[in-house]
Amino acid sequence: MSPTGEVDYSARHDSFESWFRTPLGQALFADQRACVEHHASKLSGARQLQVGLSHRFPLATATDFAQRILTTPTWNPEIPDGVAVCDADELPFPGDSIDLVILHHTADFSPHPHQALREASRVLRGEGVVLLLGFNPFSLWGLRKLISRHNGGPWGGRFMFKRRMEDWLRLLDFTVESTGSSFFQVPLQGAVLNDRAGMMERLCGNRLLPVGAYYCILAKKRVYSGIRRKPVWQNSKVISLPGRGTVGASRIHPGKGRSGNRAVLNHKHVEEC
């Protein structure tokens, strides 16, 4: 907490980034990379954007996208090309310009998680895809967060409910294509405990139960076309159709040929609009 009582998400974010260099953090990241690669390998497009943790932990590095962009919330002199320094809730990209957006614990460590999702929706093209990764509160990791006395590492995140994230995405005109949870290792450092992950996975029904450390949501942005309204005709712009047996005959009155033709053009123009 800051002196004013507000949550210092910047400090928690830095602590979380450092935690990813620990053995348990590296194991989690390897699992997340495999999960994202599995989903993203089926996608293609011009631009891929990863928002969230750090440019030091890129996901989906082997996808078939012409350009891969990463963002980081803090600047440092070692930032390479292709990395944008920005907050997740204020992306410096034009609307409808990205084909795939990867949100790597973005909502967990953003002071404005709903706005972060809005920004992802704004920059995403129609029929584009978002991959959202977040910590699962219904897991041993969620239990560890409840009993933890400090806010370092992943325990400083929100651990938002998967159902809430799905509801937010649907409100932003996304269709949830698939969801799942993964990584069943216990949230404790140490190689001996990490070796029990196989037993934990078997007890959880081979990943069928949603009790993994994190969840991954794949959703597609839908673009709905507007309903065409039936034109409201005015009697002054309507020309009566010729009667039976006079198909193709002209109904234009003498001296009004141009106005009659103009009425036909107006009629046709309204139908095409």
C-alpha positions as MATLAB code, in Angstrom:
seq = 'MSPTGEVDYSARHDSFESWFRTPLGQALFADQRACVEHHASKLSGARQLQVGLSHRFPLATATDFAQRILTTPTWNPEIPDGVAVCDADELPFPGDSIDLVILHHTADFSPHPHQALREASRVLRGEGVVLLLGFNPFSLWGLRKLISRHNGGPWGGRFMFKRRMEDWLRLLDFTVESTGSSFFQVPLQGAVLNDRAGMMERLCGNRLLPVGAYYCILAKKRVYSGIRRKPVWQNSKVISLPGRGTVGASRIHPGKGRSGNRAVLNHKHVEEC';
ca = [
       0.000    0.000    0.000;
       1.088    3.567   -0.672;
       1.049    6.219    2.094;
      -2.374    7.343    0.821;
      -3.806    3.850    1.232;
      -3.987    3.128   -2.504;
      -2.554   -0.062   -3.979;
       0.847    0.494   -5.592;
       0.379   -1.707   -8.651;
       3.652   -0.529  -10.142;
       5.635   -2.002   -7.215;
       3.570   -5.197   -7.287;
       4.138   -5.514  -11.007;
       7.908   -5.213  -10.579;
       7.839   -7.842   -7.827;
       5.817  -10.169  -10.046;
       8.278   -9.738  -12.903;
      11.181  -10.612  -10.587;
       9.298  -13.663   -9.279;
       9.082  -15.052  -12.821;
      12.851  -15.599  -12.686;
      12.510  -18.080   -9.802;
      12.299  -21.837  -10.502;
       8.556  -21.914   -9.849;
       8.023  -18.805  -11.948;
      10.014  -20.271  -14.830;
       7.976  -23.485  -14.658;
       4.736  -21.477  -14.745;
       5.926  -19.398  -17.682;
       6.960  -22.498  -19.637;
       3.482  -23.945  -19.152;
       1.852  -20.670  -20.200;
       4.031  -20.410  -23.283;
       3.033  -23.919  -24.341;
      -0.648  -23.083  -23.772;
      -0.498  -19.880  -25.821;
       1.514  -21.531  -28.596;
      -1.139  -24.245  -28.830;
      -3.916  -21.709  -29.441;
      -1.974  -19.131  -31.439;
      -0.438  -21.654  -33.843;
      -3.860  -21.972  -35.483;
      -4.100  -18.218  -36.113;
      -2.524  -15.884  -38.628;
      -2.643  -12.236  -39.537;
      -0.655   -9.045  -39.875;
      -0.066   -7.967  -36.249;
       0.177   -9.688  -32.904;
       0.253   -7.725  -29.647;
       1.215   -8.948  -26.164;
       0.145   -6.742  -23.242;
       0.892   -7.264  -19.589;
       3.868   -8.602  -17.747;
       7.124   -7.658  -19.450;
       8.910   -7.684  -22.781;
      11.395  -10.111  -21.182;
       8.776  -12.893  -21.214;
       7.401  -13.096  -24.757;
       4.670  -15.567  -25.583;
       3.686  -16.978  -28.997;
       7.106  -16.357  -30.541;
       6.612  -18.865  -33.382;
       3.247  -17.676  -34.704;
       2.576  -16.846  -38.343;
       2.177  -13.077  -37.904;
       4.037  -10.492  -39.958;
       4.651   -8.249  -36.932;
       4.860   -9.112  -33.236;
       4.624   -6.223  -30.769;
       5.132   -6.283  -27.003;
       4.359   -3.675  -24.372;
       5.975   -2.933  -21.022;
       4.722   -0.494  -18.367;
       8.165    0.830  -17.393;
      11.043    2.082  -19.489;
      14.635    0.910  -19.250;
      17.620    1.428  -21.565;
      17.702   -2.256  -22.566;
      14.305   -2.225  -24.292;
      14.728   -3.616  -27.844;
      12.920   -2.587  -30.996;
       9.311   -3.650  -31.312;
       8.505   -2.887  -27.663;
       6.108   -0.080  -26.673;
       6.236    1.532  -23.227;
       2.654    2.139  -22.129;
      -0.043    1.225  -19.626;
      -2.426   -1.598  -20.443;
      -5.449    0.689  -20.145;
      -4.030    3.284  -22.593;
      -2.520    1.581  -25.639;
      -0.786    3.809  -28.235;
      -2.207    1.942  -31.243;
      -4.986    2.896  -33.663;
      -8.306    1.120  -33.546;
      -8.920   -1.981  -35.624;
      -5.208   -2.519  -36.231;
      -4.340   -5.765  -34.389;
      -5.301   -9.348  -35.277;
      -4.281  -11.089  -32.029;
      -4.042   -9.584  -28.536;
      -2.441  -11.610  -25.724;
      -3.284  -10.339  -22.234;
      -0.679  -11.869  -19.922;
      -2.034  -11.327  -16.376;
      -3.048   -7.862  -17.531;
      -6.257   -7.706  -15.507;
      -4.512   -9.180  -12.449;
      -2.010   -6.330  -12.198;
      -3.789   -3.367  -13.768;
      -5.401   -0.626  -11.641;
      -8.175   -0.461  -14.260;
      -8.790   -4.031  -15.483;
     -12.079   -3.315  -17.251;
     -10.546   -0.421  -19.167;
      -7.629   -2.660  -20.132;
     -10.089   -5.046  -21.766;
     -11.791   -2.111  -23.491;
      -8.457   -1.031  -24.941;
      -7.786   -4.550  -26.191;
     -11.190   -4.538  -27.863;
     -10.572   -1.110  -29.394;
      -7.297   -2.005  -31.099;
      -8.506   -5.447  -32.187;
      -9.902   -5.874  -35.665;
     -13.264   -7.424  -36.350;
     -13.053  -11.222  -36.087;
      -9.738  -10.772  -34.280;
      -8.841  -12.948  -31.293;
      -7.881  -12.199  -27.713;
      -6.040  -14.681  -25.480;
      -6.462  -13.796  -21.811;
      -4.393  -15.412  -19.051;
      -5.217  -14.843  -15.392;
      -4.686  -16.487  -12.021;
      -7.443  -18.836  -10.921;
      -8.881  -18.111   -7.440;
     -10.388  -21.642   -7.355;
      -7.019  -23.357   -6.988;
      -4.240  -24.023   -4.522;
      -2.736  -20.778   -5.765;
      -5.899  -18.921   -4.853;
      -5.800  -20.503   -1.403;
      -2.153  -19.475   -1.040;
      -3.100  -15.883   -1.859;
      -5.816  -15.883    0.831;
      -3.415  -16.990    3.542;
      -0.388  -15.065    2.299;
       0.872  -12.273    4.559;
       2.703  -10.361    1.839;
       1.901   -9.022   -1.603;
       5.091   -9.972   -3.388;
       5.240  -12.044   -6.548;
       1.931  -13.340   -7.914;
       0.195  -12.869   -4.561;
      -0.098   -9.138   -5.206;
      -2.475   -9.743   -8.120;
      -6.254   -9.696   -8.022;
      -6.956  -13.345   -8.970;
     -10.174  -12.390  -10.769;
     -12.885  -14.965  -11.411;
     -12.908  -16.533  -14.854;
     -16.659  -16.126  -15.162;
     -16.378  -12.390  -14.541;
     -13.757  -12.056  -17.263;
     -15.978  -13.962  -19.674;
     -18.916  -11.670  -18.836;
     -16.780   -8.593  -19.460;
     -15.677   -9.967  -22.809;
     -19.251  -10.693  -23.853;
     -20.256   -7.139  -22.935;
     -17.554   -5.973  -25.345;
     -19.115   -8.063  -28.165;
     -16.731  -10.995  -27.878;
     -17.708  -14.613  -28.337;
     -15.899  -16.948  -25.950;
     -14.510  -19.759  -28.088;
     -12.761  -21.857  -25.418;
     -11.636  -21.762  -21.800;
      -9.477  -23.960  -19.638;
      -7.120  -24.031  -16.675;
      -3.616  -25.407  -16.402;
      -0.514  -25.820  -14.210;
      -1.207  -28.045  -11.222;
       2.046  -27.622   -9.340;
       1.750  -26.551   -5.732;
       2.546  -22.848   -5.174;
       5.747  -23.437   -3.228;
       9.349  -23.164   -4.309;
      11.481  -26.308   -4.238;
      12.230  -29.057   -6.723;
      10.889  -31.829   -4.434;
       7.454  -30.259   -4.213;
       7.429  -29.419   -7.918;
       7.993  -33.109   -8.716;
       4.542  -33.810   -7.277;
       2.876  -31.975  -10.141;
       2.248  -35.231  -12.005;
       0.367  -36.676   -9.050;
      -1.646  -33.447   -8.696;
      -2.558  -33.569  -12.381;
      -3.769  -37.169  -12.096;
      -5.861  -36.306   -9.038;
      -7.443  -33.419  -10.965;
      -8.693  -35.703  -13.690;
      -6.082  -34.960  -16.370;
      -6.878  -31.227  -16.467;
     -10.639  -31.720  -16.734;
     -11.338  -29.907  -13.468;
     -10.867  -26.110  -13.517;
      -8.444  -26.025  -10.579;
      -5.215  -25.116  -12.376;
      -3.109  -22.183  -11.248;
      -4.212  -20.041  -14.175;
      -6.955  -19.982  -16.787;
      -6.716  -19.194  -20.480;
      -9.690  -17.691  -22.332;
      -9.834  -17.513  -26.116;
     -12.452  -15.089  -27.442;
     -13.245  -13.649  -30.864;
     -14.384  -10.099  -31.527;
     -17.650  -10.013  -33.419;
     -18.695   -7.180  -35.721;
     -22.416   -6.865  -36.254;
     -23.717   -5.075  -39.335;
     -26.555   -2.645  -38.870;
     -30.091   -3.558  -39.912;
     -31.071   -1.784  -43.091;
     -34.133    0.336  -42.557;
     -36.930    0.264  -45.092;
     -36.969    3.587  -46.978;
     -39.869    5.881  -46.257;
     -41.376    6.833  -49.585;
     -42.882   10.207  -50.341;
     -45.706   10.468  -52.848;
     -43.911   13.222  -54.730;
     -40.983   10.868  -55.434;
     -42.978    7.765  -56.403;
     -43.857    6.950  -59.975;
     -46.786    4.612  -60.598;
     -45.916    1.401  -62.409;
     -47.392    0.884  -65.902;
     -50.577   -1.133  -66.092;
     -50.988   -4.647  -67.445;
     -50.189   -4.897  -71.091;
     -48.131   -1.749  -71.113;
     -44.893   -3.067  -69.713;
     -42.075   -0.823  -70.868;
     -44.406    2.003  -71.844;
     -43.511    5.492  -70.753;
     -45.683    7.206  -68.128;
     -43.862   10.513  -68.376;
     -46.202   13.445  -69.075;
     -45.428   15.906  -71.824;
     -43.091   18.628  -70.719;
     -42.000   16.700  -67.627;
     -39.595   14.220  -69.137;
     -36.546   15.309  -67.179;
     -38.356   15.461  -63.876;
     -39.805   12.036  -64.530;
     -36.381   10.603  -65.252;
     -35.004   12.266  -62.162;
     -37.729   10.593  -60.097;
     -36.729    7.199  -61.460;
     -33.102    7.868  -60.558;
     -34.071    8.942  -57.058;
     -36.099    5.797  -56.654;
     -33.192    3.650  -57.753;
     -30.712    5.568  -55.590;
     -32.750    5.028  -52.421;
     -32.999    1.307  -53.108;
     -29.236    1.024  -53.440;
     -28.428    3.003  -50.245;
];
